Amino acid sequence: MKKFILATLLMLASTTASASIILSEVDDNAYITVGGYDIAWASPVNFWDVNLSHQAQYGWQAMTLAVYNEIGGLDAVDFAGDGYNAIWNPNLNYYVDPVTGATAFTGGYVGFDSIAVASPWFSNNYEHIDYGQAVGGNAWAGADFDGPSCPNSCNESLVFRVSSVSVPEPSSLAILGLGLVGLVARRKKQS
């Protein structure tokens, strides 16, 4: 009886965990950076599924057609490479993040060791993306657009935020400038 209760509790816990959004900032290896924007593959369906209630505090917002066009569009292969969160698992025949459970259904190995998958941070319903559907770049969805391959139902959703670029503060530059002026003045005084 104890084993049955334990098994039931474990099953409920794992079911609950797989259906809830991760309430931390998106891992750095779960998104890509293109043209000054961080871009996350948020859901395997249209934008109705994307939940920004937690991630908005980190600057994430719905992809817009203007930003999508500004970066020159995207293809599934842009999310594949080395060092991303979902890694190839030949036993399962798809890519999976061993920490979050995020998966990229690809239909097999696509020539890369890993794929950036952010759906567990943005979707209440899905922890996967459909890589094959986004090959060719015409299956993306955002706040104000739908790709032509599967309008109104199964396009892959994107989110973005402006990449954080460290820019020196004006006061830091002023201190650096004063230091350089002081060095030049000292050198002239010594000669």
N, C-alpha and C positions, 0 to 999 in steps of 0.2 A: 504494500500500500504506500509506503514512504517513497519507493522508487517511482510509482505512478504519479504521485503528487509532485515530486521533484521534476519529473519529465514534463508534466503539464506546465509547471511554472517556467521552466526553461523555454518551452515552446512559445508560451505567451510573451515572455521577455524578448525573444528573438524576433517574433512577429511585430511587436511594438517598436523595437529598435529599427527595423527595416522600413517602417512606415513613417518615421518622423524625420524632420529636417535636422541637420547638424547645426547646432547653435554656437558655432565659433566662426571665426573668419575663414574664408576659403583658403585651403592650403595653397602655397605658392606653386606647387607642382600640379595643380588641378585646373589651371587656366594658362592661356598664352598671352603674349604681349605683342601687339602689332600697331604701328603708327601712333604711338603715344597712348594707346588704350590697352587695358587688361580685358581680355574677352574670355568668358566662360560658356561652355556648352552646358546649358542649364536643364534641358528637358528633352525627351524624345518625342514630344508632341507640341502642338501649337501653344501659344503663350498663355492660354487659359490655365495651364498647369503650374506656371512659374509663381513662386511665392517669394517676394522680396521683403517681407515684413522684418526679418532679422538682418539680412545682408545689406539693406539700404543704409544702415549706419556706417558701413564701410565704403560707401560710395557706389555700390552696384545699382544699376538701373536697367530697364528694358532696352534692348538694342533698338535703335531707330534706323530708318532707311538712310538718313543723312550720314550717320556715323558709318554704317555698313558701306556706303558708296565712297566715303572719304578714305577708308582703309583699302579700297580696291576689291572688296568682296572677300569671301573665304571659301575654302574647300575643306573637306574632312581631313585631308592630308596635312593641313596646317596645324591640326591638333595632335599629330603623331610625331614621334621622335624619341629622343633619349631623355630620361629623367622625369617623365610625367608619372602621375599617380597610379594609373591602371596599367599593369604590366601583363605581358603575354603569359597565358597559362595553357600549355599544350594539353594538359589533362582535361580541361574544360572546353578547349577550342575557342576561347575568347579572352579578352583582356579584363583583368579584375584588380581593384585596389585592395590589397590585403588588410588595410586598416579600416577603410570605410565601407567596403563591399561594393563600391561603385564599379559598374561594368560597362564595357564597350562591346556590343554585339557586332561582330565583323564578318561572320561566316568563315573565319579562318585567319591565319596569320597574314598581315598586310604589309610585311616588310619592315616594320618598326618594332622596337622593343617595348614602347609604351605609348599611351594615349592619354591626353588630359580630359578628365571627366569630372564635372562639377555638380551633376544632378543631385547628389545627396544634400547639398547645401541649399538647393532651390526648389525641390519638388517634394510634395507630400506623398505623391503616388508612385514615383519612379526613382530607381537608383541606377538606371542605365541610360545609354544613348545608342542610337542605331547608326553606326558609322557608315554602313553601306548606303544608307538613304541620303547622306550628305555629300557623297562623292560627286563631284561635278559642280557643287556649290549652288544648286537651284532648289534646295529643300529647307532653307533657313526661314525662321519666323522671328519677328520682333514685335514691338508695340504697335507699329503702323505699317507692317508689310508681311506678306506671306509668299514663300517661294512658289513657283509655278508647278512643281512636281506633285504636290499633294495639298492643294489649298483647302483651308478650313478644317483640317482634321489631323494630319500626321506629320507636319513639318517639324524640324528640330529647332528648338528655341535657344536663342543667344541672349546673354546679358553683357554689360560692359561697365567699366569705370575708367576714369582718367588715371593713367599710370602715375604712381608717385615718383617724381624725379627730385632728387635732392638739389635744391638751389641754394647757394650761399645767401645768408641774410645780409642786408645792406650794412649792418653794423659790423659784421665779420669782415666784410670787404674793406670797410673804412679802417679797421684796426690793422689789417694786412697792409693796406696802403701806407698808413702812418709808419709801420715798421720798416717798410722798404725805403721811405723817405729818410727815416732815421739812419738806416744803414748807409745810404748814399751820402748823407751829410757827414757822418762819422768818417767815411772813407776819404772824402774831400779834405776834411780837417787834418787827417793823418798825413796826407801827401803834401 
